[in-house]
Amino acid sequence: MSSSMKGLALIVIGVLVNNVSYLYDLIIDAHDGWIFLGWKTQAGAALGMVAIVIGLFLIWQESKKAA
């Protein structure tokens, strides 16, 4: 698997993790539509963002090699 494919997979996983984190907070910790991120949701969202940034970095590195 090339770096760009790994990067794309990490981006997709990161977006899914962020969506699940926010939806979990909306559904399970219902606060009349408000999103109050608890520490678990914040950790999940942060890990999702880290995965997205690493994925973007891998794609950027692969594009630099190709150029």
C-alpha positions as a Markdown table, in Angstrom:
| # | Residue | x | y | z |
|---|---|---|---|---|
| 1 | Met | 0.0 | 0.0 | 0.0 |
| 2 | Ser | 1.5 | 3.3 | -1.0 |
| 3 | Ser | 1.8 | 6.3 | 1.3 |
| 4 | Ser | -1.0 | 8.2 | -0.6 |
| 5 | Met | -3.4 | 5.3 | 0.0 |
| 6 | Lys | -2.4 | 5.1 | 3.7 |
| 7 | Gly | -2.9 | 8.9 | 3.9 |
| 8 | Leu | -6.4 | 8.6 | 2.3 |
| 9 | Ala | -7.4 | 5.8 | 4.6 |
| 10 | Leu | -6.2 | 7.8 | 7.6 |
| 11 | Ile | -8.2 | 10.9 | 6.5 |
| 12 | Val | -11.4 | 8.8 | 6.0 |
| 13 | Ile | -10.9 | 7.1 | 9.4 |
| 14 | Gly | -10.3 | 10.5 | 11.1 |
| 15 | Val | -13.4 | 12.0 | 9.6 |
| 16 | Leu | -15.5 | 9.0 | 10.7 |
| 17 | Val | -14.1 | 9.1 | 14.2 |
| 18 | Asn | -14.9 | 12.8 | 14.5 |
| 19 | Asn | -18.5 | 12.2 | 13.2 |
| 20 | Val | -19.0 | 9.4 | 15.6 |
| 21 | Ser | -17.7 | 11.5 | 18.5 |
| 22 | Tyr | -20.0 | 14.4 | 17.8 |
| 23 | Leu | -23.0 | 12.1 | 17.1 |
| 24 | Tyr | -22.4 | 10.2 | 20.3 |
| 25 | Asp | -22.4 | 13.4 | 22.2 |
| 26 | Leu | -25.6 | 14.6 | 20.5 |
| 27 | Ile | -27.5 | 11.3 | 21.0 |
| 28 | Ile | -26.2 | 9.9 | 24.3 |
| 29 | Asp | -25.4 | 13.1 | 26.2 |
| 30 | Ala | -28.5 | 15.0 | 25.0 |
| 31 | His | -28.5 | 18.6 | 26.1 |
| 32 | Asp | -31.4 | 20.0 | 24.1 |
| 33 | Gly | -29.4 | 20.0 | 20.9 |
| 34 | Trp | -26.3 | 21.6 | 22.4 |
| 35 | Ile | -22.9 | 19.8 | 22.0 |
| 36 | Phe | -21.1 | 19.6 | 25.3 |
| 37 | Leu | -18.0 | 17.6 | 24.6 |
| 38 | Gly | -16.9 | 15.5 | 27.6 |
| 39 | Trp | -13.3 | 14.4 | 28.0 |
| 40 | Lys | -13.9 | 11.1 | 26.1 |
| 41 | Thr | -15.5 | 12.9 | 23.2 |
| 42 | Gln | -12.7 | 15.5 | 23.2 |
| 43 | Ala | -10.1 | 12.7 | 23.1 |
| 44 | Gly | -11.9 | 11.0 | 20.2 |
| 45 | Ala | -12.1 | 14.3 | 18.3 |
| 46 | Ala | -8.5 | 15.0 | 18.9 |
| 47 | Leu | -7.4 | 11.6 | 17.8 |
| 48 | Gly | -9.5 | 12.0 | 14.7 |
| 49 | Met | -7.8 | 15.3 | 13.9 |
| 50 | Val | -4.4 | 13.8 | 14.4 |
| 51 | Ala | -5.3 | 11.0 | 11.9 |
| 52 | Ile | -6.4 | 13.6 | 9.4 |
| 53 | Val | -3.3 | 15.6 | 9.7 |
| 54 | Ile | -1.0 | 12.6 | 9.4 |
| 55 | Gly | -3.0 | 11.5 | 6.4 |
| 56 | Leu | -2.6 | 14.9 | 4.7 |
| 57 | Phe | 1.1 | 14.8 | 5.5 |
| 58 | Leu | 1.5 | 11.4 | 3.9 |
| 59 | Ile | -0.2 | 12.5 | 0.8 |
| 60 | Trp | 1.8 | 15.7 | 0.6 |
| 61 | Gln | 5.1 | 13.7 | 1.0 |
| 62 | Glu | 4.0 | 11.3 | -1.7 |
| 63 | Ser | 3.2 | 14.2 | -4.1 |
| 64 | Lys | 6.7 | 15.7 | -3.4 |
| 65 | Lys | 8.4 | 12.5 | -4.3 |
| 66 | Ala | 6.4 | 12.3 | -7.6 |
| 67 | Ala | 7.3 | 15.8 | -8.6 |
